[in-house]
Amino acid sequence: MDMSPFEQWESEIRGYCRAYPTVFSHASGARQVAEDGTSYIDFFGGAGVLNFGHNNPLMKRAMIAFLEADGIAHSLDTYTTTKRDFVTRFHDVILAPRGMDHKMQFMGPTGANAVEAALKLARLATGRQEVVAFSHGFHGMTLGALAATANDAFRKWAGVPLDHVLRLPNEFAPGGGIASLDAYREALADPSSGLRPPAAFIVEAVQAEGGVWVHSEQWLHAVQRLARDVGALFIIDDIQAGCGRTGSYFSFDSMGLDPDIITLAKGLGGYGTPIAMNLNKPEVDAHWSPGAHTGTFRGQGLSFVAGTVALDYFTDDELMREVAIKGERMAAKLRAIADAHPGLGWEVRGKGMMQGLDVVDGSVAKRVQAESFANGLLIGPCGSDGRVVKLIPPLVTPDDDLDEGLDILERAMATAAEGGE
């Protein structure tokens, strides 16, 4: 395979290709195929974008029909029939059944841009500057979102100070939990603490890139209650954990939470085409003026078409039942792998079809990734020093592919463990 054009002419910034040193030519369902014919089971899923698989046939047919009918592919924020279909369908399938009246805001088609818009709106609505974010959180790579992101490996590239964010420990970090939130509450009430109330608290119900940390309902309610009590907005970043990934459309469904802003992207379009959307409570959204946050590619026709089809998966509980079953199968395999290597401190964490195995040492996770790739499986480590082997396969992964991929992972784990024991 000829990789020389990439190595000669593409930027040194490229990353995933170094972990997957091949040239992919096509993909379907839960598999990608290299140009030499090697088939790889995909447990990485475009970093959480491909919830409904590569080249989902239902979406593909709808997109082809849209293209052949000369549909409006680029519309900024003008009205189009395809956007109307998506907005109406999202309201009917997702918002109305939950009693939500949030406004849908489209922006540049990345999760980072969604976070930028959310932080900007929170500051606008409250007249405050500082935002509270949590350790291990990942919210994007542009400067505002990067300020809220915790990982120093990403932050160090900014080149400028990343200001106006106060970092608190997440529920599971040293010094974290309800006690940490209570201490911050007391500090805000003390006029000599030097702290001022923030504009917002931004949190992932399930921290994906941060290491698959699943926050509890109790802790999330404590964050929301604190935000309400000090006049701040409560923002849930559901960009990677949302759109069905954890067994319900939102990762926080059934918890009784009431976020002021929800950020969505990645799996929202369903096919891999770019789209991002924030759900803003009407009284918060009212602080926007026309054009206060723009984006040339906020009217992606293909994404609206594919995203409308994706919503069909949530008109009944069939897919979410499958996600629960497959998620438990994934967790059970990871627990068996951890149990087979006692004394190493390996820990399984996850929810639905986002599962992770913390192997403590990033070099071990990197060996697992390399060994998995050599045997036909794509995975991506995450967390502090890349120490967590994260599995985020398409939600529609066939049982045979899921089982085969888990078996490959089990063997790769054993090989990697042998190198470190």
PyMOL commands that set and color helices and strands:
alter all, ss='L'
color gray80, all
select helices_A, chain A and resi 4-9+16-19+45-48+57-68+81-98+111-126+143-148+152-155+178-189+217-229+266-268+282-285+301-314+318-339+362-374+384-386+399-420
alter helices_A, ss='H'
color red, helices_A
select strands_A, chain A and resi 24-28+31-34+39-42+103-106+131-134+165-168+200-203+206-207+213-214+233-237+261-264+277-280+347-351+354-358+377-378+380-382+388-391
alter strands_A, ss='S'
color yellow, strands_A
deselect
rebuild
show_as cartoon
